[in-house]
Each structure stands twice: as structure tokens, then as C-alpha cells.
Amino acid sequence: MAKTLILNQADLRECVGLDADSLAVVENAFRLLATAAVAMPPILRLDVPEHNGEVDVKTAYLPGVAHFAIKVSPGFFDNPKLGLPSLNGLMMLFSAQTGLADALLLDNGYLTAVRTAAAGAIAAKWLARKDAGVVAVLGAGEQARLQLQALRLVREVREVRIWARDPAKAQAMAAELDDARAVDSVDAALDGADIAITTTPSREPLIQPQHLRSGLHITAMGSDAEHKNEIAPAVLARVDAYVADRLSQTRVLGELHHAIAAGLVHAEDDFAELGQVIAGQRPGRTANDQITLCDLTGTGAQDTAIASLAYQRAVAAGKGLSFDS
């Protein structure tokens, strides 16, 4: 009789955090996207407009990884009015050899948050200047905090400017950090920044061409749906290196698709993917004065990578409950 392990959010928080291993498995997932026969179907998306809700389903099989995950990720953005979190979700982990269900990960979106932050750090590792230390963070929610935490694993951060639509949230986040201050505008956040991280669900561009400066790197991770847009299309036309997590996704729901719709870039343009940069197949940053942008929409490859790490660590630590399946 096969056994299926059930892990709740508390179990998973004890097993997986932002550390060198979580960055390594996500980085390897990107590398495999460029070098191996990864099976990653398009995102399945369900909209629930009556309740300001959306549900994404992502999955991927990574050759050489013992499991594959199927993730269901709801976002219901009126939930805070009801005293409920906006994001939820779970992952199902299956054996890549037998297809048997090995684990049900009731993470409430935690693993997604970790792998998203890890991807941001990996983007900065490969695309930001080595001496980049002044960071602008747009947004002040959980992902803003995690992105900054992950970035500190790959860059020596000296100064952080935080902007959010709700100034109180920016001030609260800044108060948690010794090297941060809240600012009252995107202009103030980007002034002199080496790295800009966008972590909002904005439907209107936040970063504009006038914010660009020599050597800037932008990690854009909030535009994971067609209607979201944090980066002005004209910015994509002006950066020296645009890099996607997956071009087939960013052409339809990332920042790239807004620039295509505006006629400022073309869908058939030959842009690089992050995995290709990691694998050495395509250049990333080639000079300190270049402006780089990484467009992160989230991939099923990342989900399989982080879910597999969580399962391995949970089994080693004896976490969770198992039942016959």
C-alpha cells in the first residue's frame, strides 16, 4: 500500500526557508529549463470576477528530479475585508517514476512565496552589478520582505528605500530594518538605486523611463496576470538587457506583453531567458553601466523544485502525517 505524506504550513515553515539550498534548487530549475527536456505546460488560469478572485494551476516535470508538483494557487483580493488572507493554495507532489501521490503540501502559498523570492535573488545574482548595494523596494507586503531577505544572500545591501501605496505599511517595514527608510514616492525610492524590486499587484506602471539610470537592475515580479503592470512599456524599449523567466509566459502575461501591445517591442524579438543566462548560453549583464530587467511571472519548474526540497527535508525530519493512499 502506498503512503502519502500530509504536511501543513507549520511543518513546511520548519523545513524550508530562504537559504542557500532553496536558492540552489530554484536556480537549477531555471538551468534545466534551458538545458533539459522539461515538460511545463501553459498556466491554467481561472477567473472569479464576482469576488475579485483568480486561480492559477502550474506544474512541471524536471528531468533528474524525483518528483513533480502540481500547484493550485488562488488569489482572492477582497479577502482582507473579510479578515482573510488574499493568497492561499496547496501543492500535490507525485513520484516522477510511478505517478503515485507522495505528498500533499498544505502550504497556504508559503512555498510559492519562498520560491518567488528565491527567483528574485537569482535574477539579481546574475544580472545586478557586483557592487550593487542601494535597493528600492516597491511594495511592503510579505513578498517585499522576502525579496529583500533573499537579495541579502547574493548582494551586500547597504541602504533600502521602501515605497508603498499605503505609507503606514512602508513605515512599518522600514522600522523592522536597520538600513531602511520609507519614502513618499517612487521617484524618491529609485533616485540613486542600484537595484529596484517591484512586488505589487499594480495595474498601472510604477517605474517610468525617467527612473532609469546607468547600472540599474530591475526585478519585476508583480505582473503575473494580463491586467497587472508595474513597468512602463517604454522602459522595456530602453533597457540594455531584458531577461524573462519564460518567454512563452511573459509574452502573454508579464511586463513584456504590455510593451508588445504598445508596439515598442515585437513578440518575435529574440530575448534571453534567465535559465539561458545561468547556463552560459546567453549573456546577461556585460558591463557595469548597462540597465537590466528581469521579468518574473512564476513557473511550474520553480514549484516542482521547492516542493521537492520541502518533501526531502520533511521526510528527513520526520514531519507530517502519512496515510495509505
Backbone torsions as a table, in degrees:
resi	resn	phi	psi	omega
1	MET	NA	129.9	180.0
2	ALA	-74.9	149.4	178.9
3	LYS	-110.8	137.8	174.5
4	THR	-117.6	131.0	-178.8
5	LEU	-94.1	133.1	175.2
6	ILE	-108.0	125.1	179.4
7	LEU	-122.3	129.2	177.5
8	ASN	-93.7	-179.7	-175.7
9	GLN	-61.9	-39.4	179.7
10	ALA	-62.1	-43.7	177.0
11	ASP	-57.9	-46.0	-174.3
12	LEU	-70.4	-35.0	176.6
13	ARG	-65.6	-32.3	178.0
14	GLU	-73.5	-26.3	-174.3
15	CYS	-94.2	-31.8	-171.7
16	VAL	-132.3	131.8	173.2
17	GLY	-143.7	-169.3	177.3
18	LEU	-86.1	102.5	-179.9
19	ASP	-146.4	-176.8	-176.3
20	ALA	-60.4	-37.0	-178.7
21	ASP	-67.6	-42.6	-179.5
22	SER	-66.0	-38.7	175.4
23	LEU	-64.8	-39.5	-176.6
24	ALA	-65.4	-41.7	-177.7
25	VAL	-71.0	-35.0	177.6
26	VAL	-70.5	-40.1	176.5
27	GLU	-61.4	-41.0	178.0
28	ASN	-64.1	-36.2	177.8
29	ALA	-61.9	-42.4	177.3
30	PHE	-64.5	-41.0	179.8
31	ARG	-61.6	-42.4	179.8
32	LEU	-64.6	-33.3	177.6
33	LEU	-59.3	-28.5	-178.7
34	ALA	-94.4	-20.0	-169.0
35	THR	-122.3	-10.6	-174.3
36	ALA	-129.5	169.2	-179.4
37	ALA	-83.4	67.8	178.9
38	VAL	-71.8	137.7	173.3
39	ALA	-103.7	110.0	-178.5
40	MET	-139.1	96.8	-177.6
41	PRO	-69.9	164.2	176.7
42	PRO	-59.0	155.1	178.8
43	ILE	-64.8	132.7	170.9
44	LEU	-89.6	125.3	-175.4
45	ARG	-124.4	134.1	175.9
46	LEU	-123.4	125.2	176.8
47	ASP	-102.3	139.7	175.9
48	VAL	-123.3	77.3	-169.9
49	PRO	-63.5	-29.7	-178.7
50	GLU	-60.3	-26.1	-176.7
51	HIS	-122.8	22.8	178.2
52	ASN	51.7	46.6	-175.7
53	GLY	-120.0	154.2	174.5
54	GLU	-145.2	148.5	178.6
55	VAL	-132.6	127.7	175.7
56	ASP	-112.6	141.2	173.7
57	VAL	-120.8	123.1	-177.7
58	LYS	-129.5	149.4	178.5
59	THR	-159.4	162.1	173.9
60	ALA	-165.4	145.1	169.1
61	TYR	-104.4	125.7	-179.8
62	LEU	-110.7	114.6	178.3
63	PRO	-54.9	132.6	-179.5
64	GLY	92.5	-11.6	177.0
65	VAL	-99.5	132.5	-168.8
66	ALA	-71.4	-17.4	-177.2
67	HIS	-132.5	163.6	167.7
68	PHE	-131.1	147.6	-177.6
69	ALA	-109.7	149.2	167.0
70	ILE	-120.7	120.1	-175.9
71	LYS	-110.4	136.2	172.7
72	VAL	-114.1	119.9	-170.8
73	SER	-127.9	96.2	176.2
74	PRO	-84.6	144.8	169.4
75	GLY	-131.3	113.0	-179.8
76	PHE	-119.1	104.4	-161.8
77	PHE	-88.0	0.6	169.5
78	ASP	-95.1	-2.4	-176.7
79	ASN	-57.1	-38.0	-179.9
80	PRO	-56.7	-28.5	176.2
81	LYS	-66.2	-21.5	179.4
82	LEU	-99.4	4.6	-177.5
83	GLY	77.0	23.2	-178.0
84	LEU	-119.5	154.0	177.9
85	PRO	-70.4	151.0	179.6
86	SER	-71.2	-36.5	-172.8
87	LEU	-109.0	147.3	-179.2
88	ASN	-147.9	-163.4	172.7
89	GLY	134.3	173.8	178.8
90	LEU	-155.7	163.8	175.3
91	MET	-127.5	143.0	174.0
92	MET	-111.2	130.5	-176.6
93	LEU	-114.5	126.5	-177.0
94	PHE	-119.6	149.2	173.3
95	SER	-66.1	129.9	177.5
96	ALA	-74.4	-11.7	179.9
97	GLN	-92.9	-41.2	-174.2
98	THR	-113.8	-17.3	-175.9
99	GLY	79.2	2.3	178.7
100	LEU	-72.0	147.0	178.9
101	ALA	-77.2	111.0	-178.9
102	ASP	-91.4	-26.5	-177.3
103	ALA	-158.1	149.1	170.4
104	LEU	-117.4	116.8	-174.4
105	LEU	-104.7	102.2	-178.2
106	LEU	-89.6	73.4	-169.0
107	ASP	-92.9	-8.2	-177.5
108	ASN	53.5	34.4	178.1
109	GLY	87.1	-1.0	-176.7
110	TYR	-62.9	-46.0	-178.3
111	LEU	-65.0	-34.7	174.8
112	THR	-62.0	-42.8	179.3
113	ALA	-61.6	-41.0	-179.7
114	VAL	-67.1	-47.6	-176.8
115	ARG	-69.0	-29.3	176.8
116	THR	-67.5	-43.7	177.8
117	ALA	-66.0	-38.7	177.5
118	ALA	-61.0	-40.8	179.0
119	ALA	-62.8	-38.7	177.7
120	GLY	-62.7	-41.8	178.5
121	ALA	-65.8	-39.1	179.3
122	ILE	-65.7	-39.5	176.5
123	ALA	-60.1	-44.9	179.4
124	ALA	-66.9	-38.0	179.0
125	LYS	-56.7	-41.3	-173.7
126	TRP	-94.3	-16.9	-171.7
127	LEU	-122.5	-24.8	-179.6
128	ALA	-81.8	154.1	175.1
129	ARG	-58.5	147.6	-180.0
130	LYS	-61.1	-32.0	-177.5
131	ASP	-95.8	11.2	-178.8
132	ALA	-62.9	124.4	-177.2
133	GLY	-139.2	-10.7	178.8
134	VAL	-103.2	120.5	-168.8
135	VAL	-121.2	131.4	171.5
136	ALA	-103.9	126.2	177.6
137	VAL	-115.4	120.6	177.1
138	LEU	-101.8	113.8	-172.3
139	GLY	113.7	153.7	-177.5
140	ALA	-141.6	30.7	177.5
141	GLY	-94.9	-163.0	-178.1
142	GLU	-59.2	-42.8	-176.4
143	GLN	-68.7	-33.3	176.2
144	ALA	-60.5	-44.6	179.6
145	ARG	-64.8	-43.5	-178.4
146	LEU	-68.9	-39.1	177.7
147	GLN	-59.1	-43.1	-179.9
148	LEU	-67.7	-41.2	177.2
149	GLN	-60.0	-44.6	-179.7
150	ALA	-67.6	-40.0	-179.8
151	LEU	-58.7	-35.6	-178.8
152	ARG	-65.4	-15.3	176.5
153	LEU	-76.9	-18.6	-175.4
154	VAL	-122.0	-14.4	179.6
155	ARG	-139.5	148.9	177.1
156	GLU	-86.3	99.9	-176.6
157	VAL	-81.0	129.0	-179.5
158	ARG	-105.8	-32.2	-174.0
159	GLU	-150.5	138.9	-179.6
160	VAL	-128.3	130.2	171.4
161	ARG	-111.8	132.1	-176.1
162	ILE	-120.3	125.2	173.5
163	TRP	-121.8	140.3	173.9
164	ALA	-147.0	155.8	178.5
165	ARG	-60.5	-32.5	175.5
166	ASP	-98.2	104.4	-177.1
167	PRO	-56.9	-31.6	-179.4
168	ALA	-63.9	-36.4	178.7
169	LYS	-69.1	-39.0	177.2
170	ALA	-64.0	-42.3	179.7
171	GLN	-65.8	-38.3	179.1
172	ALA	-65.5	-41.8	178.4
173	MET	-66.1	-42.6	179.8
174	ALA	-62.3	-35.1	-178.7
175	ALA	-67.3	-19.4	179.3
176	GLU	-79.4	-12.1	-170.4
177	LEU	-123.1	146.0	179.2
178	ASP	-80.0	-23.0	-172.6
179	ASP	-112.1	20.5	-173.4
180	ALA	-123.3	153.6	171.8
181	ARG	-143.7	146.8	175.3
182	ALA	-81.9	142.5	177.4
183	VAL	-124.7	161.2	-171.6
184	ASP	-98.9	5.1	179.6
185	SER	-155.4	157.9	173.6
186	VAL	-63.4	-36.4	178.2
187	ASP	-56.4	-47.0	-178.8
188	ALA	-66.8	-35.4	179.5
189	ALA	-66.4	-42.1	-174.7
190	LEU	-83.7	-14.8	-176.8
191	ASP	-63.5	107.7	179.3
192	GLY	80.9	8.6	-178.8
193	ALA	-74.7	145.7	174.4
194	ASP	-93.5	-32.5	-180.0
195	ILE	-133.8	133.5	173.7
196	ALA	-119.3	131.3	179.8
197	ILE	-121.5	121.9	179.0
198	THR	-103.3	126.7	-172.6
199	THR	-133.4	33.8	-173.5
200	THR	-113.8	164.4	172.7
201	PRO	-93.2	28.8	-172.8
202	SER	-57.6	143.2	174.3
203	ARG	-103.6	-2.1	177.5
204	GLU	-125.4	138.9	-176.8
205	PRO	-57.5	138.9	177.6
206	LEU	-102.8	-47.1	179.4
207	ILE	-89.6	124.3	-176.5
208	GLN	-113.7	166.5	-179.6
209	PRO	-54.9	-34.1	-178.5
210	GLN	-67.7	-12.9	178.7
211	HIS	-85.1	-11.2	-176.4
212	LEU	-73.9	140.3	176.2
213	ARG	-143.7	159.4	-179.2
214	SER	-55.1	130.5	175.2
215	GLY	85.5	-0.8	-177.1
216	LEU	-70.6	140.1	167.7
217	HIS	-117.0	135.7	178.3
218	ILE	-117.1	126.4	169.5
219	THR	-106.8	112.4	-177.7
220	ALA	-107.6	112.4	-176.9
221	MET	-124.8	3.1	-177.0
222	GLY	-86.9	-20.4	-174.5
223	SER	-87.3	77.5	-179.6
224	ASP	-109.1	18.3	175.6
225	ALA	-150.1	157.6	-171.9
226	GLU	-58.3	-33.0	-174.3
227	HIS	-86.8	-6.8	-178.2
228	LYS	-91.0	144.2	-174.7
229	ASN	-159.7	109.5	179.8
230	GLU	-105.1	-20.3	-174.3
231	ILE	-117.5	126.2	179.0
232	ALA	-60.7	137.2	179.5
233	PRO	-52.1	-35.6	-179.2
234	ALA	-63.7	-24.8	177.5
235	VAL	-64.8	-43.8	-179.1
236	LEU	-63.0	-30.7	179.3
237	ALA	-73.7	-16.4	-174.5
238	ARG	-107.4	-16.3	-178.0
239	VAL	-70.7	154.7	-179.8
240	ASP	-80.4	-30.9	-179.8
241	ALA	-142.7	113.9	171.7
242	TYR	-99.8	130.1	-179.7
243	VAL	-130.0	131.6	179.7
244	ALA	-104.5	153.9	168.8
245	ASP	-72.3	-40.6	174.9
246	ARG	-152.5	114.0	-174.8
247	LEU	-60.9	-34.9	179.7
248	SER	-62.7	-23.2	177.0
249	GLN	-91.0	-46.5	-175.0
250	THR	-68.6	-21.7	176.3
251	ARG	-70.4	-19.4	-177.0
252	VAL	-117.9	-20.2	-179.4
253	LEU	-142.8	-0.7	178.7
254	GLY	-95.0	-168.9	177.0
255	GLU	-62.4	-31.6	-178.3
256	LEU	-59.2	-38.3	-173.9
257	HIS	-67.9	-27.2	175.5
258	HIS	-70.1	-38.4	178.0
259	ALA	-68.3	-35.5	175.6
260	ILE	-64.9	-45.5	-179.6
261	ALA	-62.3	-31.7	179.4
262	ALA	-80.9	-5.4	179.4
263	GLY	76.1	16.7	-177.7
264	LEU	-90.9	-23.1	170.3
265	VAL	-136.0	170.1	-177.3
266	HIS	-114.3	145.9	-178.2
267	ALA	-60.0	-30.4	-177.4
268	GLU	-88.4	1.3	178.5
269	ASP	-59.7	145.4	-172.3
270	ASP	-91.0	82.5	178.2
271	PHE	-91.3	158.0	178.8
272	ALA	-87.9	155.0	169.4
273	GLU	-105.8	153.9	-176.8
274	LEU	-58.2	-39.6	178.9
275	GLY	-61.6	-35.7	178.0
276	GLN	-67.3	-37.2	176.5
277	VAL	-65.5	-45.2	180.0
278	ILE	-61.7	-40.4	-177.5
279	ALA	-78.9	-4.0	-179.4
280	GLY	79.3	13.0	-179.3
281	GLN	-82.3	-27.7	-179.3
282	ARG	-135.7	149.1	177.5
283	PRO	-73.7	151.6	170.9
284	GLY	-106.1	-114.0	172.2
285	ARG	-78.8	130.7	179.5
286	THR	-116.7	-5.0	178.1
287	ALA	-155.0	150.4	-176.9
288	ASN	-64.3	-25.9	-176.3
289	ASP	-89.6	0.5	179.4
290	GLN	-73.1	154.3	172.3
291	ILE	-106.3	125.6	-177.4
292	THR	-121.1	152.8	179.3
293	LEU	-142.5	130.4	175.0
294	CYS	-114.8	123.4	-174.9
295	ASP	-100.4	105.5	-174.5
296	LEU	-107.5	116.9	178.8
297	THR	-109.2	-6.7	179.3
298	GLY	86.5	127.8	-176.6
299	THR	-123.6	153.5	174.5
300	GLY	-63.1	-26.2	177.1
301	ALA	-61.7	-41.6	176.8
302	GLN	-62.5	-39.4	-178.5
303	ASP	-65.4	-44.6	177.6
304	THR	-61.7	-40.4	-178.3
305	ALA	-63.5	-49.0	-175.0
306	ILE	-74.1	-34.5	178.4
307	ALA	-66.4	-38.2	178.6
308	SER	-65.5	-42.0	176.7
309	LEU	-62.3	-42.9	179.5
310	ALA	-60.6	-44.0	-179.6
311	TYR	-63.1	-46.4	179.8
312	GLN	-58.7	-45.3	-178.6
313	ARG	-69.6	-36.9	-179.6
314	ALA	-66.5	-42.8	177.9
315	VAL	-62.3	-43.5	-179.6
316	ALA	-64.2	-32.1	-177.9
317	ALA	-92.6	-2.5	-178.8
318	GLY	69.0	33.2	-178.1
319	LYS	-88.2	159.8	172.1
320	GLY	84.1	178.8	178.4
321	LEU	-118.8	139.4	179.0
322	SER	-114.8	148.7	177.4
323	PHE	-141.8	158.8	178.3
324	ASP	-73.0	134.3	179.9
325	SER	-120.7	NA	NA
